[in-house]
């Protein structure tokens, strides 16, 4: 009886958090759209800045025919998958990276006294609709890759595409939350967290064959970013799997995303409990 009541309370807090997130994000979206020209310019700037990463890849392929054995369409496929997944996560909870600043100046205290889950407030704070530029840019590259890449499409591969994108976004969201939790301990650690978020998506833009085996192992078994695109892309493109993993692992990104959310959530709760106002 007590367990059922506790489960109901947790479910209610989740619903409350989602509702609060939507309300706060909606407020910031309305604020952003009050200045439509500014929104259009900042979104285009976000689009252009992220596009430079793919321009660098195009410059590489102007000198070589393959990168680690992968052709340009195949690398574009990797880039598009990681770009869209990370873009969705960055759009949704990219504001988590500001937590260290709130801890240092004590403004996190104002969130603690509100009857709303702190995670929802931090995630939706200053919701940056301009980050849609990254998502659009990733979608354009992914669309280009799907047109030019040589793939024997099957029902399994078609189904895996949206599953991989959403699961990848879930994995990146877990990384964002875990990195934010670390900032409770090291308040000036935004660059450390960026190494796993922005640095992680940059690494995934390139095939695993260009990296050392130890790095590939770390990206598979420690921080499982390989499940964002390396493994699903290997199945879709018919490429050898990193570390000679079995073929069925390409369909495990949803399980990996769910598994990542558990330690990320525990880390967030532990960090929040350790918070003792500014200077903690």
C-alpha positions in Angstrom: 0.0 0.0 0.0 2.8 2.4 0.9 4.7 1.5 -2.2 1.7 2.2 -4.4 1.2 5.6 -2.7 4.9 6.4 -3.2 4.7 5.4 -6.9 1.7 7.6 -7.4 3.5 10.5 -5.8 6.5 10.1 -8.1 4.2 9.8 -11.1 2.5 13.0 -10.0 5.8 14.8 -9.7 6.9 13.7 -13.1 3.6 15.0 -14.6 4.0 18.3 -12.6 7.6 18.6 -13.9 6.6 18.1 -17.5 3.8 20.6 -17.2 6.1 23.2 -15.5 8.7 22.7 -18.2 6.1 23.3 -20.9 4.9 26.5 -19.2 8.4 27.9 -18.6 9.6 27.0 -22.1 6.4 28.5 -23.6 7.0 31.7 -21.7 10.5 32.0 -23.1 9.3 31.1 -26.6 6.7 33.9 -26.5 9.4 36.3 -25.2 11.7 35.3 -28.1 9.0 35.6 -30.8 8.3 39.2 -29.6 11.5 40.1 -31.6 11.1 38.0 -34.7 14.0 39.6 -36.6 16.4 39.0 -33.8 15.1 35.4 -33.6 15.6 34.9 -37.3 19.1 36.3 -37.2 20.2 34.3 -34.2 18.7 31.1 -35.5 20.5 31.6 -38.9 23.7 32.3 -37.0 23.3 29.1 -35.0 22.7 27.3 -38.3 25.8 28.8 -40.0 28.1 28.1 -37.1 27.2 24.4 -36.9 27.4 24.2 -40.7 31.1 25.0 -40.5 31.7 21.5 -39.0 30.3 19.9 -42.1 32.3 22.4 -44.3 35.4 21.1 -42.6 34.4 17.5 -43.5 33.8 18.6 -47.1 37.3 20.2 -47.2 38.8 16.9 -46.0 37.1 15.0 -48.8 38.3 17.4 -51.4 41.7 15.9 -50.7 40.8 12.2 -49.9 38.3 9.7 -51.2 37.6 8.0 -47.9 38.1 8.8 -44.2 38.9 5.7 -42.2 37.4 3.6 -45.0 34.1 5.6 -45.0 32.9 7.6 -48.0 31.5 11.1 -47.9 27.9 10.0 -48.0 28.5 7.6 -45.1 30.3 10.2 -43.0 27.4 12.6 -43.8 25.0 10.0 -42.5 27.0 9.8 -39.3 27.0 13.6 -39.1 23.3 13.9 -39.7 22.3 11.3 -37.1 24.5 12.8 -34.4 23.6 16.4 -35.4 19.9 15.9 -35.1 20.0 13.8 -31.9 22.3 16.3 -30.2 20.3 19.3 -31.6 17.1 17.9 -30.1 18.8 17.4 -26.7 20.5 20.8 -26.8 17.1 22.4 -27.7 15.3 20.6 -24.9 17.7 20.9 -22.0 20.8 22.7 -23.2 20.2 25.3 -20.5 21.5 22.8 -18.0 25.0 24.0 -18.7 24.2 27.3 -16.9 23.7 25.5 -13.6 27.3 26.2 -12.4 26.7 29.9 -12.7 23.6 29.6 -10.7 25.4 27.7 -8.0 28.2 30.3 -7.8 26.0 33.3 -7.6 23.3 31.7 -5.4 20.4 32.3 -7.8 19.6 28.6 -7.7 18.1 29.4 -4.3 15.2 31.1 -6.0 14.3 27.9 -7.8 14.4 25.8 -4.7 11.6 27.7 -3.0 9.2 27.3 -5.9 6.7 24.3 -5.7 8.1 23.0 -9.0 10.8 20.3 -9.6 14.1 22.1 -9.9 15.2 19.9 -12.8 12.3 21.1 -14.9 13.0 24.8 -14.0 16.8 24.5 -14.8 16.1 22.7 -18.1 13.6 25.2 -19.3 15.3 28.3 -18.1 16.0 30.7 -20.9 14.7 28.1 -23.5 16.8 28.8 -26.6 14.5 28.5 -29.6 17.4 29.7 -31.8 18.9 26.2 -31.3 16.5 25.0 -33.9 19.2 26.1 -36.4 21.4 23.2 -35.3 18.5 20.7 -35.7 17.6 22.0 -39.2 21.2 21.9 -40.3 21.5 18.3 -39.1 18.3 17.4 -40.8 19.6 18.9 -44.1 22.8 16.9 -44.0 20.9 13.7 -43.0 18.5 14.3 -45.9 21.4 14.7 -48.3 23.0 11.5 -46.9 19.8 9.5 -47.3 19.6 10.6 -50.9 23.1 9.8 -52.0 24.1 6.9 -49.8 23.9 3.4 -51.2 21.6 1.5 -48.8 19.5 -1.6 -49.3 16.5 -0.4 -47.3 14.5 -2.9 -45.2 11.7 -2.5 -42.7 14.1 -2.9 -39.9 16.4 -0.2 -41.2 13.5 2.2 -41.8 12.2 1.6 -38.3 15.6 2.1 -36.8 16.1 5.6 -38.2 13.6 7.5 -36.0 14.3 5.2 -33.0 18.0 6.0 -33.3 17.4 9.7 -33.5 15.2 9.8 -30.5 17.3 7.4 -28.5 20.4 9.4 -29.3 18.6 12.6 -28.0 17.8 10.7 -24.8 21.4 9.6 -24.3 22.6 13.2 -24.8 19.9 14.5 -22.4 21.2 12.0 -19.8 24.8 13.3 -20.4 23.6 16.9 -20.0 21.9 16.1 -16.6 24.9 14.1 -15.3 27.2 16.9 -16.3 25.0 19.5 -14.6 25.0 17.4 -11.5 28.8 17.5 -11.5 28.6 21.3 -11.3 27.2 21.1 -7.8 30.6 19.8 -6.8 32.8 21.8 -9.2 30.9 25.0 -9.9 33.3 26.2 -12.6 33.1 23.0 -14.7 31.1 24.0 -17.7 34.0 23.2 -20.0 34.4 19.8 -18.5 30.7 19.0 -19.2 31.1 20.5 -22.7 33.8 18.0 -23.4 31.2 15.2 -23.2 28.3 17.1 -24.8 29.6 19.3 -27.6 32.8 17.4 -27.8 30.9 14.1 -27.9 28.8 15.1 -30.9 31.9 16.4 -32.7 33.6 13.0 -32.2 30.5 11.1 -33.5 30.6 13.1 -36.7 33.6 10.9 -37.7 33.8 7.1 -38.2 35.0 5.0 -35.3 37.8 3.7 -37.5 39.8 7.0 -37.2 40.0 6.8 -33.4 42.1 4.7 -31.1 40.5 1.5 -29.8 40.6 2.7 -26.2 38.6 5.8 -27.1 36.1 3.7 -29.0 35.8 1.4 -25.9 35.2 4.4 -23.7 32.6 5.8 -26.0 30.8 2.4 -26.0 31.0 1.1 -22.5 31.8 4.1 -20.3 29.9 7.0 -21.8 27.8 5.1 -24.4 27.8 7.7 -27.2 28.5 5.0 -29.7 24.8 4.0 -29.5 23.8 7.5 -30.8 25.0 6.8 -34.3 28.1 4.5 -34.7 26.2 1.3 -34.0 22.9 2.1 -35.7 24.7 3.5 -38.8 26.9 0.4 -39.0 23.7 -1.7 -39.3 22.0 0.6 -41.8 25.1 1.0 -44.0 26.3 -2.6 -43.7 29.6 -1.6 -42.2 31.6 -3.7 -39.7 30.6 -3.0 -36.1 33.1 -1.2 -33.8 34.9 -3.6 -31.5 33.3 -6.6 -33.4 30.1 -6.2 -31.4 27.2 -8.5 -32.3 24.7 -7.2 -34.8 21.7 -7.0 -32.4 23.3 -4.1 -30.4 22.2 -1.8 -33.2 18.7 -2.1 -31.9 19.6 -1.4 -28.2 19.8 2.4 -28.2 16.4 2.8 -26.5 17.5 0.5 -23.7 20.8 2.3 -23.4 19.1 5.7 -23.3 16.8 4.4 -20.5 19.7 2.9 -18.6 21.7 6.2 -18.9 18.8 8.2 -17.4 18.9 6.2 -14.2 22.5 7.1 -13.1 22.0 10.6 -14.4 18.9 11.0 -12.3 20.6 9.6 -9.2 23.6 12.0 -9.8 21.2 14.9 -10.0 19.4 14.0 -6.8 22.7 13.5 -5.0 24.0 16.9 -6.3 20.9 18.7 -5.3 20.9 17.3 -1.8 24.5 18.3 -1.4 23.8 21.9 -2.3 24.2 24.4 0.6 23.5 27.7 -1.2 26.2 29.8 -2.8 29.7 28.6 -2.1 28.8 25.0 -1.5 
